[in-house]
């Protein structure tokens, strides 16, 4: 981990590049294989010492609220809290909105978090940081915040946004760590777009190969921030999340980053079916390859701006690999296949995840709705098959019987052939 950190961190510091040009010339081959903090578009990366301030030099400290307190939300709060104490451009305190629950002991979850500095239900054994304050009141939690981190199950986000309309400051910047999308009559709506449109704020995204429990114990990991236009805000998000064990880079591709994080959960369900049926590593690798191909094509069909390079970031192939090897979607899908589809995903989720939510099954349904509405079902045999297995129309074994059916059409965009 130290070696990775020592190679990675200097690449983000343009002032170091200027002082030691010979050293960075010798790293030219390394830079070909490591993602820079920002894509090169002929402008210099902001140094990590960047902070927001007014023209007269008075520092305006940013106040952060995390909307969500599950497994990943708690880990995100831990990451952020360690940096707000260290960086002068942020208020020390990090508010974390908690959907209030009563624990078996009779205590409120919020009270226990604030007393023990630990989310005993969703991240037991991990201290969040003494500057993390749990708050069960959503409106109070976001009051005065100008940086909002959204990390809840995607199916709850529309209701949360409606509650926050008119309740957030006009200068708020948002970031979504949520993997999923809403399907409306007019078409699919990404969660970042939902946040932006309903709250009138700019919204970046953060996705990556991020199994929360591993990050919680400070095992090395990477993530990708997707931003639209504002590089300075993107760099601020990079600063807020980056630690020696959590490396964050940024790319100018919100939709690509977000769709990678969303669609990989569908592929993970397929990988779980393969594991449950004990089909072996070759089959699983094939499913992952087919899945990555369908992720790329689906993303580019929905948004022509999506960049191929995004799929080689942490949010892309790395997240796909780790989710298909160790994520909760794979785990529950494996149990579904072992039970030959006789137990529902709802039952298995309740039994196996201790209150956490699956994303892959609902995302598979949402993707299927898009494919069906647009006449694309034959173009995406893996995505379509995953949904049909989840709802009981096909047995789990159909994952290999159907997934490599060749689409009847070749989709062309300029000179790029998708299949």
GUNU-806576 format. One record per residue (C-alpha): residue in one letter; x, y, z; residue number from 1. Coordinates in Angstrom, 3 decimals. Layout:
<pts>
a, X, Y, Z, NUM;
...
</pts>
This chain:
<pts>
x, 0.000, 0.000, 0.000, 1;
x, 2.842, 2.386, 0.777, 2;
x, 4.351, 1.749, -2.630, 3;
x, 1.069, 2.475, -4.398, 4;
x, 0.542, 5.618, -2.346, 5;
x, 4.070, 6.885, -2.942, 6;
x, 3.697, 6.484, -6.689, 7;
x, 0.182, 7.864, -6.848, 8;
x, 0.221, 10.945, -4.653, 9;
x, 3.034, 12.870, -6.411, 10;
x, 1.200, 12.564, -9.709, 11;
x, -1.496, 14.834, -8.270, 12;
x, 0.903, 17.627, -7.317, 13;
x, 1.762, 19.955, -10.233, 14;
x, 4.054, 22.088, -8.043, 15;
x, 6.164, 18.964, -7.375, 16;
x, 6.276, 18.283, -11.102, 17;
x, 7.696, 21.760, -11.709, 18;
x, 10.420, 21.427, -9.074, 19;
x, 11.491, 17.906, -10.015, 20;
x, 10.976, 17.543, -13.790, 21;
x, 13.687, 14.893, -14.190, 22;
x, 12.042, 12.668, -11.613, 23;
x, 8.703, 12.823, -13.378, 24;
x, 10.328, 12.186, -16.738, 25;
x, 11.576, 8.913, -15.282, 26;
x, 8.008, 8.116, -14.209, 27;
x, 6.648, 8.580, -17.730, 28;
x, 6.024, 4.855, -18.177, 29;
x, 4.349, 4.653, -14.776, 30;
x, 2.012, 7.481, -15.708, 31;
x, 0.789, 5.480, -18.689, 32;
x, -0.615, 2.851, -16.351, 33;
x, -1.891, 4.999, -13.472, 34;
x, -4.921, 7.269, -13.696, 35;
x, -4.090, 10.946, -13.163, 36;
x, -6.071, 12.967, -10.666, 37;
x, -7.749, 14.638, -13.629, 38;
x, -7.927, 13.972, -17.320, 39;
x, -5.500, 16.111, -19.305, 40;
x, -7.394, 18.804, -21.138, 41;
x, -4.542, 21.298, -21.412, 42;
x, -5.096, 22.822, -18.006, 43;
x, -3.150, 22.179, -14.835, 44;
x, -4.460, 19.972, -12.072, 45;
x, -5.295, 21.915, -8.935, 46;
x, -2.903, 21.168, -6.079, 47;
x, -4.318, 19.319, -3.091, 48;
x, -3.816, 22.425, -0.965, 49;
x, -6.632, 24.140, -2.872, 50;
x, -9.321, 25.596, -0.665, 51;
x, -12.332, 27.751, -1.270, 52;
x, -11.903, 31.373, -0.339, 53;
x, -13.206, 34.815, -1.196, 54;
x, -11.327, 37.420, -3.214, 55;
x, -10.210, 39.197, -0.062, 56;
x, -8.505, 36.048, 1.208, 57;
x, -11.044, 35.226, 3.929, 58;
x, -11.495, 31.488, 4.095, 59;
x, -15.044, 30.202, 3.681, 60;
x, -15.230, 26.836, 5.397, 61;
x, -17.439, 24.194, 3.856, 62;
x, -19.865, 22.293, 6.049, 63;
x, -20.558, 18.655, 5.121, 64;
x, -23.637, 16.528, 5.688, 65;
x, -23.867, 12.859, 4.747, 66;
x, -27.428, 11.855, 3.835, 67;
x, -27.476, 8.169, 4.695, 68;
x, -26.023, 5.973, 7.422, 69;
x, -25.986, 2.405, 6.205, 70;
x, -22.844, 0.351, 5.704, 71;
x, -21.365, 2.513, 2.920, 72;
x, -22.791, 5.749, 4.332, 73;
x, -21.055, 5.110, 7.643, 74;
x, -17.750, 4.362, 5.921, 75;
x, -18.115, 7.527, 3.827, 76;
x, -18.676, 9.517, 7.023, 77;
x, -15.520, 8.013, 8.521, 78;
x, -13.449, 8.975, 5.468, 79;
x, -14.845, 12.492, 5.350, 80;
x, -14.532, 13.089, 9.091, 81;
x, -10.833, 12.242, 9.051, 82;
x, -10.277, 14.896, 6.399, 83;
x, -12.460, 17.683, 7.783, 84;
x, -10.311, 17.630, 10.918, 85;
x, -7.169, 17.889, 8.821, 86;
x, -8.156, 20.417, 6.150, 87;
x, -8.684, 24.065, 7.056, 88;
x, -11.253, 24.590, 4.290, 89;
x, -13.856, 22.426, 6.075, 90;
x, -15.758, 22.680, 9.342, 91;
x, -14.696, 19.884, 11.675, 92;
x, -18.191, 18.555, 12.319, 93;
x, -19.768, 16.099, 9.893, 94;
x, -23.512, 15.585, 10.210, 95;
x, -24.852, 12.162, 9.262, 96;
x, -28.571, 11.766, 8.683, 97;
x, -29.834, 8.516, 10.188, 98;
x, -33.129, 6.862, 9.355, 99;
x, -34.141, 6.265, 12.939, 100;
x, -34.506, 2.697, 14.142, 101;
x, -35.080, 1.111, 17.529, 102;
x, -32.471, -1.490, 18.381, 103;
x, -33.262, -4.766, 20.194, 104;
x, -31.952, -3.102, 23.370, 105;
x, -34.744, -0.529, 23.113, 106;
x, -32.309, 2.304, 22.393, 107;
x, -32.546, 4.568, 19.374, 108;
x, -29.859, 3.948, 16.767, 109;
x, -28.996, 7.657, 16.646, 110;
x, -28.444, 7.806, 20.394, 111;
x, -26.149, 4.780, 20.302, 112;
x, -24.099, 6.199, 17.418, 113;
x, -23.603, 9.490, 19.241, 114;
x, -22.764, 7.781, 22.529, 115;
x, -20.400, 5.116, 21.176, 116;
x, -19.164, 6.801, 17.967, 117;
x, -20.093, 3.578, 16.188, 118;
x, -22.913, 2.451, 13.922, 119;
x, -23.584, -0.740, 15.834, 120;
x, -26.132, -2.026, 13.331, 121;
x, -24.553, -1.346, 9.938, 122;
x, -20.826, -0.977, 10.722, 123;
x, -20.150, -2.597, 14.087, 124;
x, -16.681, -2.379, 15.581, 125;
x, -15.600, 0.701, 13.604, 126;
x, -15.184, 4.148, 15.147, 127;
x, -16.556, 6.831, 12.838, 128;
x, -14.633, 9.779, 14.268, 129;
x, -15.657, 11.921, 17.226, 130;
x, -16.625, 14.769, 14.895, 131;
x, -19.404, 12.675, 13.289, 132;
x, -22.809, 13.649, 14.691, 133;
x, -25.813, 11.432, 13.921, 134;
x, -29.089, 13.286, 13.347, 135;
x, -32.496, 11.629, 12.764, 136;
x, -34.036, 14.903, 11.505, 137;
x, -33.324, 15.203, 7.782, 138;
x, -34.072, 18.907, 7.520, 139;
x, -31.964, 19.730, 10.559, 140;
x, -29.118, 17.575, 9.298, 141;
x, -28.806, 19.496, 6.021, 142;
x, -29.378, 22.929, 7.561, 143;
x, -26.374, 25.204, 6.967, 144;
x, -24.544, 22.517, 4.976, 145;
x, -23.104, 23.504, 1.627, 146;
x, -21.692, 20.090, 0.692, 147;
x, -24.182, 17.204, 0.632, 148;
x, -23.123, 13.581, 0.242, 149;
x, -26.008, 11.306, -0.767, 150;
x, -25.575, 7.622, 0.044, 151;
x, -28.880, 5.807, 0.494, 152;
x, -30.574, 2.966, -1.427, 153;
x, -31.567, 4.476, -4.760, 154;
x, -35.232, 3.565, -4.410, 155;
x, -35.572, 6.052, -1.521, 156;
x, -34.001, 9.032, -3.252, 157;
x, -37.027, 10.557, -4.922, 158;
x, -38.833, 10.775, -1.573, 159;
x, -35.756, 12.235, 0.133, 160;
x, -35.355, 14.873, -2.554, 161;
x, -38.994, 15.900, -2.263, 162;
x, -38.513, 16.410, 1.473, 163;
x, -35.468, 18.599, 0.849, 164;
x, -36.977, 20.920, -1.766, 165;
x, -36.551, 24.455, -0.458, 166;
x, -34.595, 23.224, 2.576, 167;
x, -31.032, 23.395, 1.227, 168;
x, -28.809, 26.408, 0.774, 169;
x, -28.510, 28.017, -2.635, 170;
x, -24.746, 27.456, -2.770, 171;
x, -24.919, 23.715, -2.088, 172;
x, -22.761, 21.273, -4.013, 173;
x, -23.820, 17.634, -3.992, 174;
x, -22.255, 14.278, -4.727, 175;
x, -24.037, 10.942, -5.137, 176;
x, -22.534, 7.630, -4.034, 177;
x, -25.777, 5.907, -5.001, 178;
x, -25.796, 3.070, -7.515, 179;
x, -29.095, 2.879, -9.366, 180;
x, -31.514, 4.869, -11.479, 181;
x, -35.147, 5.882, -11.637, 182;
x, -37.218, 4.836, -14.639, 183;
x, -39.928, 7.326, -15.494, 184;
x, -42.457, 7.507, -18.309, 185;
x, -40.151, 9.788, -20.272, 186;
x, -37.171, 7.461, -19.819, 187;
x, -34.383, 6.599, -17.374, 188;
x, -33.238, 9.253, -14.910, 189;
x, -29.850, 8.974, -13.230, 190;
x, -29.799, 9.696, -9.493, 191;
x, -27.398, 12.614, -9.956, 192;
x, -29.849, 14.141, -12.430, 193;
x, -32.738, 13.578, -10.019, 194;
x, -30.816, 15.421, -7.288, 195;
x, -29.844, 18.269, -9.607, 196;
x, -33.312, 18.773, -11.042, 197;
x, -35.286, 18.495, -7.817, 198;
x, -32.935, 20.488, -5.598, 199;
x, -31.489, 22.884, -8.169, 200;
x, -27.886, 22.003, -7.290, 201;
x, -24.834, 20.726, -9.124, 202;
x, -24.187, 17.038, -8.467, 203;
x, -21.032, 14.984, -9.023, 204;
x, -20.816, 11.224, -8.464, 205;
x, -18.352, 8.895, -6.729, 206;
x, -18.162, 5.223, -7.701, 207;
x, -15.506, 2.544, -7.511, 208;
x, -14.343, -0.871, -6.373, 209;
x, -15.473, -0.137, -2.844, 210;
x, -16.584, -2.974, -0.587, 211;
x, -17.388, -0.899, 2.472, 212;
x, -16.185, -3.292, 5.157, 213;
x, -12.717, -3.457, 3.609, 214;
x, -12.404, 0.326, 3.447, 215;
x, -13.642, 0.558, 7.027, 216;
x, -10.569, -1.352, 8.207, 217;
x, -8.369, 0.785, 5.964, 218;
x, -7.452, -1.712, 3.277, 219;
x, -6.222, -0.019, 0.114, 220;
x, -8.916, 0.936, -2.378, 221;
x, -9.633, 3.359, -5.223, 222;
x, -12.630, 5.378, -6.373, 223;
x, -13.601, 7.671, -9.239, 224;
x, -15.315, 11.062, -9.023, 225;
x, -17.331, 11.936, -12.110, 226;
x, -17.826, 15.650, -12.701, 227;
x, -19.514, 17.694, -15.407, 228;
x, -17.864, 21.115, -15.769, 229;
x, -16.416, 22.486, -12.547, 230;
x, -12.918, 21.112, -12.000, 231;
x, -12.433, 23.050, -8.768, 232;
x, -15.478, 21.460, -7.148, 233;
x, -14.365, 18.054, -8.390, 234;
x, -10.965, 18.586, -6.774, 235;
x, -12.646, 19.560, -3.537, 236;
x, -14.556, 16.269, -3.532, 237;
x, -11.301, 14.440, -4.250, 238;
x, -9.737, 16.164, -1.225, 239;
x, -12.688, 15.370, 0.995, 240;
x, -12.574, 11.630, 0.326, 241;
x, -8.873, 10.922, -0.290, 242;
x, -6.806, 9.193, 2.379, 243;
x, -3.560, 7.184, 2.190, 244;
x, -5.685, 4.022, 1.872, 245;
x, -8.474, 5.462, -0.301, 246;
x, -7.189, 6.871, -3.595, 247;
x, -9.617, 9.074, -5.522, 248;
x, -9.288, 10.362, -9.087, 249;
x, -11.692, 12.479, -11.143, 250;
x, -12.905, 12.209, -14.731, 251;
x, -15.183, 14.522, -16.680, 252;
x, -17.927, 11.971, -17.315, 253;
x, -20.779, 11.972, -14.797, 254;
x, -23.048, 9.626, -16.756, 255;
x, -20.284, 7.147, -17.559, 256;
x, -19.090, 6.902, -13.967, 257;
x, -22.621, 6.638, -12.610, 258;
x, -23.792, 4.034, -15.107, 259;
x, -20.742, 1.873, -14.397, 260;
x, -21.638, 1.908, -10.713, 261;
x, -25.265, 1.165, -11.488, 262;
x, -25.019, -1.571, -14.107, 263;
x, -22.295, -3.657, -12.483, 264;
x, -24.810, -4.768, -9.845, 265;
x, -26.853, -6.478, -12.570, 266;
x, -23.753, -8.352, -13.745, 267;
x, -22.991, -9.284, -10.118, 268;
x, -26.397, -10.964, -9.868, 269;
x, -25.459, -13.052, -12.910, 270;
x, -22.090, -13.903, -11.331, 271;
x, -23.925, -15.046, -8.196, 272;
x, -26.093, -17.396, -10.241, 273;
x, -22.928, -18.914, -11.710, 274;
x, -21.439, -19.402, -8.246, 275;
x, -24.628, -20.893, -6.861, 276;
x, -24.748, -23.432, -9.674, 277;
x, -21.005, -24.179, -9.252, 278;
x, -20.306, -23.508, -12.917, 279;
x, -16.691, -22.536, -12.280, 280;
x, -14.308, -19.662, -12.878, 281;
x, -14.250, -19.879, -16.676, 282;
x, -18.003, -19.400, -16.842, 283;
x, -17.872, -16.572, -14.344, 284;
x, -15.161, -14.807, -16.345, 285;
x, -17.275, -15.148, -19.485, 286;
x, -20.294, -13.667, -17.724, 287;
x, -18.187, -10.740, -16.509, 288;
x, -16.841, -10.111, -20.018, 289;
x, -20.305, -10.194, -21.567, 290;
x, -21.563, -7.973, -18.764, 291;
x, -18.849, -5.367, -19.268, 292;
x, -19.646, -5.310, -22.978, 293;
x, -23.347, -4.738, -22.307, 294;
x, -22.550, -2.074, -19.697, 295;
x, -20.533, -0.132, -22.257, 296;
x, -23.077, -0.424, -25.062, 297;
x, -26.066, 0.443, -22.864, 298;
x, -24.275, 3.484, -21.443, 299;
x, -23.270, 4.816, -24.851, 300;
x, -26.727, 4.290, -26.273, 301;
x, -28.278, 6.304, -23.462, 302;
x, -25.586, 8.998, -23.387, 303;
x, -23.356, 9.529, -26.409, 304;
x, -21.004, 11.584, -24.224, 305;
x, -19.896, 8.529, -22.233, 306;
x, -16.169, 7.908, -22.692, 307;
x, -14.644, 4.502, -23.351, 308;
x, -11.762, 5.376, -21.011, 309;
x, -14.176, 5.595, -18.070, 310;
x, -14.635, 1.826, -18.168, 311;
x, -10.952, 1.408, -17.315, 312;
x, -11.201, 3.546, -14.171, 313;
x, -11.957, 2.178, -10.704, 314;
x, -15.658, 2.832, -11.319, 315;
x, -15.586, 0.531, -14.349, 316;
x, -13.773, -2.763, -14.696, 317;
x, -12.350, -2.669, -11.152, 318;
x, -15.778, -2.207, -9.558, 319;
x, -17.206, -4.924, -11.774, 320;
x, -14.514, -7.390, -10.694, 321;
x, -14.774, -6.742, -6.970, 322;
x, -18.583, -6.795, -6.980, 323;
x, -18.690, -10.074, -8.890, 324;
x, -16.196, -11.586, -6.454, 325;
x, -17.346, -10.289, -3.092, 326;
x, -20.378, -7.992, -3.139, 327;
x, -23.751, -8.473, -1.492, 328;
x, -25.572, -8.818, -4.840, 329;
x, -23.378, -11.775, -5.801, 330;
x, -23.814, -13.304, -2.341, 331;
x, -27.609, -13.229, -2.340, 332;
x, -27.866, -14.311, -5.990, 333;
x, -25.689, -17.325, -5.138, 334;
x, -28.166, -18.300, -2.412, 335;
x, -31.069, -17.751, -4.842, 336;
x, -29.497, -20.163, -7.342, 337;
x, -28.668, -22.763, -4.672, 338;
x, -32.345, -22.689, -3.677, 339;
x, -33.259, -23.165, -7.364, 340;
x, -35.191, -19.913, -7.336, 341;
x, -37.695, -21.241, -4.814, 342;
x, -36.965, -18.510, -2.258, 343;
x, -37.564, -14.916, -3.249, 344;
x, -34.894, -12.256, -3.258, 345;
x, -36.909, -10.325, -0.670, 346;
x, -36.751, -13.255, 1.751, 347;
x, -33.051, -13.819, 1.168, 348;
x, -32.275, -10.118, 1.519, 349;
x, -34.071, -9.949, 4.866, 350;
x, -32.290, -13.051, 6.129, 351;
x, -28.772, -12.352, 4.870, 352;
x, -28.220, -8.589, 4.849, 353;
x, -29.314, -7.417, 8.316, 354;
x, -31.305, -4.476, 7.011, 355;
x, -29.085, -3.587, 4.055, 356;
x, -30.675, -3.399, 0.613, 357;
x, -29.901, -5.163, -2.638, 358;
x, -29.539, -2.897, -5.648, 359;
x, -28.993, -5.396, -8.451, 360;
x, -32.500, -6.888, -8.579, 361;
x, -34.298, -3.533, -8.726, 362;
x, -31.727, -2.171, -11.190, 363;
x, -32.198, -5.246, -13.397, 364;
x, -35.939, -4.513, -13.449, 365;
x, -35.348, -0.857, -14.299, 366;
x, -32.892, -1.727, -17.070, 367;
x, -35.367, -4.278, -18.439, 368;
x, -38.070, -1.607, -18.579, 369;
x, -35.767, 0.623, -20.620, 370;
x, -34.787, -2.215, -22.952, 371;
x, -38.397, -3.284, -23.444, 372;
x, -39.654, 0.259, -24.047, 373;
x, -36.944, 1.007, -26.611, 374;
x, -36.994, -2.358, -28.365, 375;
x, -33.465, -3.263, -27.260, 376;
x, -34.084, -6.592, -25.502, 377;
x, -32.375, -8.661, -28.190, 378;
x, -29.299, -6.438, -27.989, 379;
x, -28.727, -7.169, -24.288, 380;
x, -29.212, -10.899, -23.651, 381;
x, -27.411, -10.894, -20.289, 382;
x, -29.306, -7.946, -18.817, 383;
x, -32.632, -9.313, -20.054, 384;
x, -31.947, -12.821, -18.761, 385;
x, -30.938, -11.626, -15.286, 386;
x, -34.284, -9.886, -14.831, 387;
x, -36.282, -12.846, -16.153, 388;
x, -34.511, -15.183, -13.725, 389;
x, -35.093, -12.773, -10.822, 390;
x, -38.862, -12.697, -11.444, 391;
x, -39.120, -16.474, -11.943, 392;
x, -39.717, -16.550, -15.696, 393;
x, -36.494, -18.517, -16.248, 394;
x, -34.462, -20.899, -14.058, 395;
x, -31.037, -19.753, -12.776, 396;
x, -29.334, -22.129, -15.224, 397;
x, -30.639, -19.971, -18.075, 398;
x, -27.867, -17.492, -17.321, 399;
x, -25.512, -19.421, -19.620, 400;
x, -28.155, -20.721, -21.997, 401;
x, -29.228, -17.209, -22.955, 402;
x, -26.405, -14.806, -22.203, 403;
x, -24.212, -15.454, -25.236, 404;
x, -26.966, -15.302, -27.806, 405;
x, -25.627, -12.972, -30.443, 406;
x, -27.688, -9.834, -31.010, 407;
x, -29.316, -9.730, -34.411, 408;
x, -28.243, -6.158, -35.039, 409;
x, -24.866, -4.492, -35.137, 410;
x, -25.004, -1.027, -33.666, 411;
x, -22.818, 1.498, -35.353, 412;
x, -21.820, 4.944, -34.193, 413;
x, -19.475, 6.483, -36.726, 414;
x, -16.656, 3.961, -37.118, 415;
x, -17.148, 2.389, -33.680, 416;
x, -18.858, -1.020, -33.805, 417;
x, -20.261, -1.863, -30.397, 418;
x, -20.514, -5.602, -30.978, 419;
</pts>
